[in-house]
Amino acid sequence: MAYKVMQNFIDVGFKLKEDIIKHQWNCKTTPFWTQKSKDYNFLLIMHEHLFVFEKS
């Protein structure tokens, strides 16, 4: 999904300068969170992307 968002920005004229990847700390799968993610249909994320763009 992150790369689709990045591509949308590129398609409208932005230039990608940097892709910063932030690691999520304390993201552990425990029985509690495994069940919660199933009950509420969400994923535990391990990292996030911070895209830095330059406008042409």
Stockholm file with secondary structure:
# STOCKHOLM 1.0

chainA/1-56         MAYKVMQNFIDVGFKLKEDIIKHQWNCKTTPFWTQKSKDYNFLLIMHEHLFVFEKS
#=GR chainA/1-56 SS CHHHHHHHHHHTTEEEEEEEEEECTTCCCCHHHHHHHHHHTCCCCSEEEEEEEEEC
#=GC SS_cons        CHHHHHHHHHHTTEEEEEEEEEECTTCCCCHHHHHHHHHHTCCCCSEEEEEEEEEC
//
